[in-house]
Amino acid sequence: MRNFIIARGLVIKLEGVVCEYISRATGIFYFRDVLTQAVVQVTEVKFWNAFRSRKLQILEATSTPTHLLYDEESLDADGNNDKDISQLAEKWQEDADRKILYIGELRRQGITCGQRTKMRAVLREIAKKLGDLEEPPAPSTVGKWMSEFERSGGDVASVVSGFAMKSRRKSTGPEHEELIQTSIDDHYLLPTRPSRTSAYWWYLSHLKTENRERLSDSLDPLVPISYRTFSRRIDERPKYEVDVARLGAQVAKRRYTMIEGHLPASHPLDYAELDHTLLNLFVVDDESCLPLGRPWLTAMKDRFSGMVLGLYLTFSSPSLQSTFGLLRHSLEGHHLATLKWPDIENPWLSSGLAATYVSDRGSDYRSLRYRMAIRSLGSEYQYCEVRTPWHKASIERFFGTVETTFLESLPGKTFRCLADRNDYDSSGTAVIRFSVIVYLLHKWAADFHNVFPNSRTGARPIDLWNEGIVTAPPSLPANLDQLDVVLGNVASSRLSNVGLRYENMTFADGYLRDLMEDLGRGAIVQFSVPENDLGVAYVLDPRSNKNVPVPNTRPDYANGLSLFQHKWMSKICRNKYKKTSIDGLMSVKMEINARIRDELAAKNTKSKTTLARLAGINSQAILNGEARTILDPLASSKTKSEEVPETTSSISDVRRPRWDVI
């Protein structure tokens, strides 16, 4: 995925005019028209509004002292046309990740692609450090990787094997794969350390039982995989997790512990730390005013300056959806917040791509989808050791600051210990609506946290940020539409007369029909579906390696529908009709209001938290002006107005927090 920075060499196309960046002043960018050489002034607000509305295009350009070469056709009308590495088979994604790790270690040691002798002396040590059980690559091979990587400007796609597009990896299917992984978990990952052969025979035994049940249900039996394939599935498991299960946590920790020490950042967005926390605060629904429970906060902080880069508030447990929502919030800028709530006094300008994203070892961060999304953005990921929160101390301190300065005086606050709560009824005293907590959190970040001096250094985060971006301007994605591909659910399906199938839905249009006529019926194509909008799929055209949007054949059902909502209704539909169809789902959608009334009448807050998750109540929906409520959780996303509404006064109905008067 291409990125850009606001510096010399940036070429844009705005209102049909191609311009080259010259300089900037307070709130203004200066460009030069490449045809007339006239100076063009563009305010920052106009620049970012045009960028968000796709009226401004970032062109691929090469600048020399005498010439400027650019390609006006580098972006087509659809926007998301770059092929993403996450759409390759996992084998090639892991291979590319391994190559980048070698390149990164060599660059950290100051070794260039031409220093083969120095490479030969350190490659074996690097392989040991990275836990690479394979034979270390030859210096000439690594030199070629480095050369291609540097020539591409740091694009991870440059190190993808040439065989990646020449073969297709056969899938065993989700049910069969689950059986394989369960056999590995139950019969290989044990402290008694059984052999692979023993685990394989247990797998065959379970497969026979499963096939008998499938035959009784008139289903095709599953074809057993070979011992070699089963062994390869074991090898694909994270080595650390395998050793923890078979050798014990202490042995595994000693084997894989790497003492790196604290890595200080040298400029803004050098390192960005991210994590989740459950807020100790009960909030209520915007329309019904019923308590929804405690929301999860996912946050990102810049290690160098201490600026908050992004926030994401939701009622869903920590997951990739929360992490990707946070990434999107940190990349698209925070202009929506300042437009929606004018009483936010200080500009919140910290956004952009970090060089390295630092996180713990949660399942969402360890997933291949997360790792490849970070790679596709042109960044690296880094994990902290288990039970070492001090390796990402900045974000850990941030959550402590939220607890002590933001939540301390708000009604509905809970306590870490039940004994500390005494007679305080957190749920009964909750009066803060979800939209209000989103507003307060944005105002607190912009008007308190980002401008309050650090207690140790005395420097304000906003000052450190502004000074740092002078020499190291932040990198930003050149195409916001491509985020839908990078952060979407990647799947594959065979072309047929009904189009592409995904989660019992179909996607089809004239473009897909032409593609089937060219590739043939039954050809497998890959596509990406946004998590929060099943109304469109971005299909990778293998002829041009471009991503093309293809609509859902039932937009009346799918537009604005999230994957979680669809799966929830599918489960109800299967229980009621013994099958899943779109018409059945539409009926379930109509009948669900009665069930909602029962849930709202229940005293259990957990049921209302589930409804909040079903309704997709999150901070991004508030910023987009979407009215979401547990009273109608399956309603399509409704925007209150076309433009972001301006609020002339605080939307909070609680007393002014103490931090707001400091």
N, C-alpha and C positions, 0 to 999 in steps of 0.2 A: 504494500500500500504506500503510495507516494505521500510525502509530507512537505510542508513548506514553512519557512520562517520569514518574518517581516524584516528584510535586509536587502542590500543591493543584490541584484540578480533575480529578484522576484518579478515575474511578469503576469499581469492579470488581463482579463477581458471583461470590461464593465460597460454595459449599454452599447455593445458593438464596437467599442474602442479598445485597442490593445495598448497597454501602458506599462512602463517599466518603473519600478520603485526607485526614488531618489533619496528622500530623507523624511524625517517626521518632526513635528513640534507637538506642543501640548494639545491633544485631541484632534490633530490633523495629520494625514499622510500626504506626501507630495509625490506625484508620479509624472512621468514624461510620456506624452503621446509618441509612439515610435514612428508614426508617419509624418506628423506635422512638427514634432519636437516641442510642442507647446506644453507648458507646465499645468498639470491638473491637480487641483486640491480636492481631497476626499476626507470628510470627517470620519473619525473612528466609528461613530454611531452608524453612519451611512455604510461604511465598509462592512461592518459586522452584520447589519441588517440585510445588505445585499448578498453577503456570503451565506447567511442562514436561509434566505429565500431562493438560493441557487441562481440569482441574477448575476453573480460575480463568479467567474471561472479562473482557476489557477492553471496557467499554461506551463507545459514543459519547455524549459528554455536553457540555453547555454550562452553565457556572456563572456566575451573576450574584450581586450582594450579597444579593438577596432570594429567588432561585429557583435550582433545580437541575433542568435538563431532561436526560433521558437516554432512550435507546431500548434496552429489553431485548431487542428482536428484531434488533439490529444485527449479531449473529452467529447463524447458524443451526447446526444440528447438525453439518453437515459441516465447518465452519470455513473452508476455502479457497474463499470465494465472491466475493472482490473480483476485478473484471476487471483484468488486468495489461496495461500498455502494450506489453509485449513480444509480445503476441498480435495487435497491429495489423500492417498491411503496413509494410515497411521505409520506404516513402516517408513515411508519417505519423510514424514513429519519428524519422527524420532531421529532419523538419519541427519536431517538438516539441523536439528537442535544440537546433536552431538558435534557437528562440524563447527557451529557457532561457538560452542563452549571451548573447543580447542583454540579457535581464532582469538577469542576473548582472553584466554590465559596467556597466549603468546604476546598479544598487544600489551597486556598489563606488565609483562616482563621486558617490554621495549624491543621485541624481536620483530623485524619486518619480514615480508614475504621472500626476500632474496637471501636472507641469512640462513642458509641450509645447515651449515656446520653448527651454529648455535641451536637450531631446532633439534638436531640429532641428539644433542647433549641433554635436552630438557623434556623431550616428548614422552619418554617413559615415565618420568616423574609426574608430568601433567596427567597422563592416563591414570596413574595410581591415585592422584589427588581427586580426579573426577569420578573415580570408581568405575572406570571403563574396563570391563573384563576382557574386551577384545585386544588383539595385538595392536600396539600403537601404530597409527598411520605413518607412512614414510614421509621424510621432510619434503620431498618433491611434491607429494600429494597435498600436504598441508599448505605448502607454498602456493599451489594452484588455487586452493580454496580461498586463501587470503587475498590473492590477486583479483579473483573474480568478485569477491565481497567488496573490496575497496573500490574497484572500477565501477561497481553498480551504485556506489554511494551508500553502502550499508544495507542493501535490500536482501532480506533473508532468502528470497526466491533465487538468488544467484548461486547458492550452494546446494540447491535441490538437485538430486541425482538425475542424469539424463534418462534413466530408465523409469522415472516416476510416471510418465505418460505413455509408456510403451506396454504396460501390463495392467491388468485389473486384478485386484485382490478379491478372491471369492469370499463371500460372507456366509457364515453358518446360520444366520438368522438370529433374532433376539432371544427366542425361546431356547434354541439349542445352545447359544452362547451362555445363557444364564445357567444351564445345566452343567456346562464345562467349568465355568467359574465356581459354581457351588461345589463340584467335585474336588477342585483344587483347594478350596477353603476348608472343606470337611475332612479330606483324606490326605492332604499333603502339607498344608500349613499348620502343623501340629508340633508341640514340643517333643514328641516321641520320634520325630524326624523319619517318617516312613519314606520309602523309595518312590521314585516317579512311576515305576512299573506297577507298584501296589495301587497307587492313586489312579492309574490308567485303568486297571481292572475294575476298580470300584465304579469308575465312570461308565464302563461298558455295561456293568450290572444295572446301574441306574437308568441307562439309556434303554435297555431291554424293557424295564418296567414302564418307562414313559411311552415307548412305542406300543406296548399292549393297550395302554389307555387311549392312545391316539387312534389305533385301529378300531377300538370299540366305539369311538366317536366319529368313525368314517373319515379320519384324517390321514394324510400320507405319513409314513414313518420317517423318522429322522435318520439320516445316513451317518454312521459313526465316523469320526475323524481318526486318522492314523496316530500311532504312538508318537511319531515325529512332530505332528501338528500339536498334539497335546503337550508335548515337552516344550514346544515353542510358545504355547500359551503361558506356561509357567515362567519361561524366560522373559516374557513381556511384562510380568509383574514387577513393580518397583523392588529393587534388591533390598532396600532398607526394610520394607514391610515384610518381605519373605524371611529375612534374618530375625526380625523381631518375633515372628510367629514360631520359628523353628529353633532359634538359639537364645531368645530372651532379649528384653529391651536393653539391659545393661551391656551385653556383648555387642549388640548391633550399634549402640551409641558409641562405644569405644572404637568400633570398626569404621564408622563413617563420620565421626566428629572431626570437624575442620575448624581450627581456631583461626578466624580471620581478624578478630578484633573489631573495634569500632571504625567504620569507614566514613570519615568526614566528607561532606559534600563540598564541591569547589564552586558551584554556581547554581542558580535556580533550576529546578527540574533535573538536577543530577541524580537524585534519589527521591522517590515518592513512596511514602509508607501508607499502607491501607489496612483496614481491619473492620470487624463488626462488633457491635455491643448492643445489649438490650437496655433501652432507656428505663430508668426507675421513675416512670411517670405514666399514669393512666390518662388517656385522651378519649374524647367522645366524638361521635359521628356528627358531621356538619349539619345534616337535616333532621335526623331523629333525636340527636343529643343523647343517645344511648352509649354507655361506656364500651369502647372497642378493645380495651386492654392496653398492653405496653408495646409500643412500636420498636422495631429494630433500626438502629442507625448504622449505616456503612459510610465511613469517612476516609478521606485521603489528605495527607499533609505533606508539604514540601520540607525536606530535611534541612536544606540550606537556610531558607528564610523563616520557616515556621508558618508560612501562609497556608490557609485551608484551600485546597485545590478543588474539592468536590464533596458533596453530601448526597445521601440517598436514604430516604425514610420510607419504611414499608412495614407491613404486618407479617410478611413471609419470613421464615427462618433463613439464616444465611445461606445463600445459594449463588449460582452463576448469574441469575437474573439480577440480584442485588449488586453484585460486583460489576456487571456490564452496565447497569443503570448508573453506577458511580462513575465508571469510565466515561460514559457519554456526557454526564453532567460536567466532568472536569475538562472535556475537550470542546464542548459547544460554547463555552463562555458563560458568564453570569449576567448578561444584559437583560434577560427576561425578568430576573428578580428586581433589578433597579427600575425597569419599566412598570412592572406590576405593583411595586411598593415604593413610591417616590420618597417616603420618609426614611429610607435607607440612605444615610448621609454620605458615607464614604464609598468610593468606587471599589468594586471587587474585581480586580483585573487579573488575578492569578488563575491562569488556565493554560493548557498545552500538554504536549507529550513529554513524559519523563524518560530519561535515558534508562533508568532501572526502576522497576516496581518491586518494593520489598514487602513481603507478607509472611504470615505464619504458614504452617503446613496443613491448613484446613482442606477438606476434600474438594471444595470449589477451586482453590488455588492450585492444587496438585493435578487437577484434571487436564487432559491433553487439550481440550477445547480452550481453556483459559490460557495455557502456555502458547498455543498457536495464535490466539488473538493478540497476545502481547507481541509475539514475533512479527505478526502481520502489520502491527502499528509501527514497526521499526525500533522496538525497545527490547530490553532484556528483563528477565524476572530473577528474583533472588529470594531464597527461603531462609528464615531464621531457624536456628536449631530448636529442637523440642524443649519446651519449658525454659526458653531464654527470651522473655519479652524485652529485655534491655537491648536486644539487637534491633529493635524498632521502637526505641524509647520515645521518639517524638509523638507517634500516634497514641501510644499508651498514656503519655502525660496529657494529651489532648482530651481523651475520654475522662480522665480525672478532672480536668478543668471544666468540662461540660457538667460533670456531677456537682462540683463545688460552686460554680459561678452561674450556671444557666438554670439548673433544675432546683436549686436549694429553696427558692421562695415561691415556686409554682404550686397551685392547688392540684391535688391528685398525685403528688409525689409519693413514691413507695420507698421502702428501706431495704437495704441488703439483708438485714437480719430481722426475723419475725419478732424477736424480743424488743428490738428498737422501735417497732411500730406502735407498741402499746395499744391505746384505744383509737388511734388515728385510722379512719376509714378511707383508704386511698381511692377505692372505686366510687364510694358515695360522694366524696368531695370533688371528683373529677368534673371540671367545667370547661376545660380548654378544648376547643374543636381542633380537629386534625389540621385543617388549613391554617389555623392560628399558630400551631406549634411549628409548622413549616415556615411560616412568615417569621416567627420569633427566632428560629434557628438561623435563618439567612441574615436577619438583622444583627443577631449576636455575633455571627462570624465576621460580617463586614464592619460593624460599628464598635465592636469590643475586641474580639480576639485578634484580628489582623492589625489593629492600631494600638493595642496595649503593649507597653514595653516589656521585654523579657526580663524576668526577675534576676537573672544571672548576668546577662550581658548589657542590659539597659537599652538595647536596640529594639525598634519597632519592626515587626515582620514586614509591613508594607514598605518601609524604607529599604530594608535589605533586598526585597524583591525588585523595587524600582532601580536600585543601584546595580544589581546583578544582571538585569536584562539588557543593560546598555552594552555590555561586552558579550553576553550569551543570550540573545533573543530566543524566546520559546519557540519550539517547533509545533506546528499545528497540522492536522490532516487536511490535505488539499481538496478532498471530496467527502462531504458529510454523508452523502447517500451510501458511500462504500461501508460506512459503519453498520448499516443494516445487514450487509453480507458478512462482515467480519464478526459481528456480535449475534448473528442469527443462528438458528438450529440447522446444521448441515445434514442433509439426507440424500438418498438416491432412490430412483424408481425407474421402472421400465416404461417406455413410451407405448401407449395403447390407444384404442379408439376413444377412451374416456379421458385421455391426457395423462397426467401424473397423479399417483395416489400418495397421500400423506395423512396418516392418522384418520383413516376413513373419510377423507375429503379428496376432491379432485381439483386439479388446476389445468386449465386449457385455454387456448386462444388460437388465432390464425397463425401466429409465429410458431407456436409449438406444433401445429399441424404440418407446416412447411418443414420443420425440423424432422418430424417423423417420416415424411415422404423422402427426405434426403438420407437419413441414417437407417431407416427401416423400422418396422414395428418390432418391439421387443428390445430395442437398443436402450442401454442403461445410461441415464444422465444424472448429474448431481445438481442439487439446488439448495438454497438457503431460505428459511422461513423466519421472519421476525417473531420473537417470543410473544409480543403483545399485539400482534395484528396478523391473523391468519388469512387475511383477505388477499395476500399477494405472496408469490414465491419468486425468488431471483434464480433463474435457471442458467447454469453454466453451459453455453453453447460450445461443444467440443470443436466445432469448425473454426471458431475465431477466438476461443478462450475469453469470451465476453459474458457478463452476467446480464440477463434480460428479464425484466419483470413480467410475470405471467399471472393473471388474476385467478382467484378462486371461482369455480363455476357456480357457487351459491353465495354471492356477495351479501344477500339479505340475511344470511346466517353468520358468515365469517368475518365481514368487515368490522374491525375494531375489537374482535374477540381474541382473548389471550389463550395460549395453549393450556394454562391451568383451568380456565373456565370450560374449555372444550372437553378436557379429560374428566372434569367433575360431572358435566352433564352426560358424557358418554357412559360413565359408570352407572348413573341413575337409569339411563335408557336401556342398558343391557339388563339390569335387574328387572325392569318393568316389561320390556318387549322381547327379551332374550336375544336381541341383536341391536346393532347400531346403524342407523340411517339418518340422513340429514333431516328428512321429514319427521322421523321420530324425535330427533334432537330439538327440532322446532316445537314439537308438541310439549316436550319436557320443559323447554324454555318458557312456554306459556303457563304451564301448570305449577311452576316452581314458586310462584308468589304465595300460594297457600302454605307451602312448607316454610317459606321465609317468615310468615307471620308466627308460626309455631316457634321458630328459632328466636325471634325477637321477644316472644313472651317468656322464654326461658330465662332463669336468673343466672345461668352459667355464662360467665364472660367469655369462656373459650369458644362457645358457639358463635358469638358475635365477632371474635377475632377471625374465625374461619370465614365468616361472611365478608369481613373487611378485605381479607386476602382474595376472596372470590370476586369482589367488586374492583379489584386492582387499585385500591386506595394507596397511593404513594406520592412522594414529594414531586416527582416529575409531572404527574397528572395535575397537581395544583399549579405548577408553574405554567403548564400549557393551557390553563383555564378550563379544564375538564371537570364537570360536576359529577362526582362519583359518591355514592351513598349505599349503605347496606339495605336501604329501603327498596332499591332496585339494582341489585348487584350485577345483573346480566344485561343491563342496558348498554347500548353502544356508547363509546366515548363521546360525550357531548361537550362541545366547546362553547363557553358562555358568550363569546363574541369572536369575530374574525380577528380583530386586533387584540393585543394583550391589554386588559383593562387596567386603568390607572386608579390607584386607591389614594385618596387625598388625605386620609388619616389612618391611624393604626387600626387594623381589623381585629385586634385583640380586645376582649371584654374583661380582661383581668387587670389587676393593678400593675403599674409600671415596674418592671423588674429592677432590682438594685443595680445590676451591671450597666443599665441604660443611663444611669445618672452619674457614673464615674467620670 
